[in-house]
Amino acid sequence: MAVDLEEDENDYLESVNSLYKPADAMVQEEDPLLEEPVQNRPTSYTPKDHLNGTYIIFFLLGTGSLLPLNFIMTAKHYWMYKLQNCSEELSPAEQRPSDIRDFFESYISVASTVPSVLCLIGNFLLVNKVPVHVRILSSLVVTLTVLMVITVLVKVDTSSWTPQFFVITLACVAIISSATTVFSSSVFGLTGCFPMQNSQALISGKISPYYIKCHKDSRQILCILPGDDLEEGDSTAGNTRVMTNSAGSVPPLRAILDKTGMLGFCVFYVYFISIMIFPAISSGIESVTKDLGGLWADKYFTPLTSFLLYNFADWCGRQITAWIHVPGPKSKLLPTMVLLRTLLVPIFMLCNYQPRMYITRVLFAQDVYPVVFTVLLGFSNGYLSTLSIIYGPKVTPKELSESTGVLLMVFMQLGLAMGAAFSVLVVHLI
């Protein structure tokens, strides 16, 4: 009787505080992808998360992972000022259109996503060769160093060498994005060894930098690293291992893809559509009453409807996954909902995006339309991407949890890279 009760509790071990219970949980334990002697297998043990301390730590880690890059991405007025053509004695109204100023968001998106793909692939190959704390600490040091360079450039007069300044900025963005990608994927791989709620906390924390950026008085970046006791677990009950298999070996890619291929596609496509629209297209949508003037049209419309509203809806979608896990990881409804988000691309193109060159007709010529569409884009991005990501490490054996988490980050970054590249094309088509 006691044995049966213990087995029933272990069925829920990987989904603490979750409505989702794997149907093949017992099969997973009996048929691991990597055979291992019974005496070397870790015993099932889940320490209690007192006062939700672990949850809060992973939430703050998610916040710190994207905060530096989001400060750069959302500083639109700063870039418009720094990238203006100051080499000629012309007023702002007389200056010729600048390709750098008009499409700088697309360039930054490409610079922040494409190099990260290579770093993610490298991180996946080195997941069993370089300790997780080394990857986390080194990426934080690189991020802090480059941020200092960008901060110095803010105070430097770059009006006489604007193109060179923009190239240096793109290089800094690429380095920061690569470092934060290694940091994020390493920490997320670490959450694969924890209950599902901690993966959700990390993903929800990633949305917080947008709100911190919206407050002008914010001055600090908070990053908390997990202590050694989280990695070591309880030695008396069996160690919670961070390494996924033999030290120095490459994780079995094909075996992981057999379990998480569809989830990986969902992660890829969700971010592919989202980054194609936000911020390259959504931030260019203007109020239809801008010609009449006013604070709403001139100052608050874009920051509130494009950035704050999108990220609040995204955060709501991520938070809901803490209680609701529908559809399940094997449901056909999940990829169907992901594919339906493709319709959002032409919908945003037909809003009041300015300037327009080829598609002159504005079908949705009211301010309420981009508000509704932005909420739908953000909420679906947060909900569907979080579900797909947190399912991954829980449908694979425990020894592959970290590798699976890192691999899903590869799919995410591929989606961001492809979406950023296509966003440049879509903006030029409008």
KAZI-V457894 format. One record per residue. N is the residue number from 1. NEAR is the number of other C-alpha atoms within 8 Angstrom. Layout:
<<N	NEAR> <N	NEAR>>
This chain:
<<1	4> <2	5> <3	6> <4	7> <5	8> <6	8> <7	8> <8	8> <9	8> <10	9> <11	11> <12	9> <13	9> <14	10> <15	13> <16	9> <17	7> <18	12> <19	8> <20	7> <21	9> <22	8> <23	4> <24	6> <25	9> <26	7> <27	7> <28	11> <29	8> <30	6> <31	6> <32	8> <33	6> <34	6> <35	5> <36	6> <37	6> <38	5> <39	4> <40	6> <41	7> <42	8> <43	7> <44	7> <45	7> <46	5> <47	6> <48	4> <49	8> <50	5> <51	4> <52	7> <53	8> <54	8> <55	11> <56	9> <57	11> <58	13> <59	15> <60	13> <61	14> <62	16> <63	16> <64	13> <65	13> <66	11> <67	13> <68	11> <69	10> <70	11> <71	11> <72	7> <73	9> <74	8> <75	8> <76	7> <77	6> <78	7> <79	10> <80	9> <81	7> <82	9> <83	12> <84	10> <85	9> <86	8> <87	6> <88	5> <89	5> <90	8> <91	6> <92	5> <93	5> <94	6> <95	8> <96	4> <97	6> <98	8> <99	7> <100	7> <101	11> <102	7> <103	10> <104	10> <105	9> <106	12> <107	10> <108	11> <109	11> <110	11> <111	12> <112	13> <113	15> <114	13> <115	11> <116	13> <117	12> <118	8> <119	11> <120	16> <121	9> <122	8> <123	12> <124	11> <125	10> <126	10> <127	14> <128	15> <129	9> <130	8> <131	8> <132	10> <133	6> <134	8> <135	12> <136	12> <137	8> <138	8> <139	12> <140	11> <141	8> <142	11> <143	13> <144	8> <145	8> <146	11> <147	10> <148	8> <149	8> <150	10> <151	8> <152	8> <153	8> <154	6> <155	6> <156	6> <157	6> <158	8> <159	11> <160	7> <161	7> <162	12> <163	7> <164	7> <165	9> <166	9> <167	8> <168	8> <169	9> <170	11> <171	9> <172	10> <173	12> <174	13> <175	11> <176	15> <177	13> <178	12> <179	12> <180	13> <181	12> <182	14> <183	13> <184	10> <185	13> <186	13> <187	11> <188	13> <189	14> <190	12> <191	13> <192	15> <193	12> <194	9> <195	12> <196	14> <197	12> <198	13> <199	14> <200	14> <201	13> <202	15> <203	12> <204	13> <205	14> <206	14> <207	13> <208	11> <209	14> <210	13> <211	10> <212	8> <213	11> <214	7> <215	7> <216	5> <217	4> <218	7> <219	4> <220	4> <221	6> <222	7> <223	9> <224	7> <225	6> <226	7> <227	6> <228	6> <229	6> <230	7> <231	10> <232	10> <233	11> <234	9> <235	7> <236	5> <237	8> <238	11> <239	11> <240	11> <241	11> <242	8> <243	10> <244	13> <245	10> <246	7> <247	7> <248	7> <249	8> <250	8> <251	12> <252	6> <253	6> <254	6> <255	8> <256	12> <257	8> <258	7> <259	8> <260	11> <261	9> <262	7> <263	12> <264	13> <265	9> <266	14> <267	16> <268	14> <269	11> <270	14> <271	14> <272	15> <273	12> <274	11> <275	13> <276	16> <277	12> <278	10> <279	12> <280	15> <281	14> <282	12> <283	12> <284	11> <285	12> <286	12> <287	10> <288	10> <289	7> <290	10> <291	5> <292	5> <293	8> <294	8> <295	7> <296	7> <297	13> <298	9> <299	9> <300	9> <301	12> <302	12> <303	10> <304	9> <305	12> <306	15> <307	13> <308	12> <309	12> <310	14> <311	12> <312	9> <313	13> <314	17> <315	14> <316	11> <317	15> <318	15> <319	11> <320	9> <321	12> <322	11> <323	9> <324	8> <325	11> <326	4> <327	7> <328	8> <329	8> <330	4> <331	8> <332	6> <333	7> <334	12> <335	10> <336	8> <337	8> <338	12> <339	8> <340	7> <341	11> <342	8> <343	7> <344	9> <345	11> <346	7> <347	9> <348	13> <349	10> <350	12> <351	13> <352	12> <353	13> <354	7> <355	5> <356	8> <357	7> <358	6> <359	9> <360	7> <361	5> <362	9> <363	6> <364	9> <365	9> <366	8> <367	8> <368	6> <369	10> <370	13> <371	11> <372	8> <373	11> <374	13> <375	12> <376	9> <377	13> <378	15> <379	15> <380	11> <381	13> <382	14> <383	15> <384	14> <385	13> <386	12> <387	10> <388	13> <389	13> <390	11> <391	10> <392	13> <393	15> <394	14> <395	10> <396	13> <397	12> <398	9> <399	10> <400	13> <401	15> <402	18> <403	12> <404	14> <405	17> <406	15> <407	10> <408	12> <409	10> <410	11> <411	12> <412	12> <413	14> <414	13> <415	14> <416	14> <417	14> <418	10> <419	14> <420	15> <421	12> <422	9> <423	14> <424	12> <425	8> <426	9> <427	9> <428	6> <429	8> <430	10>>
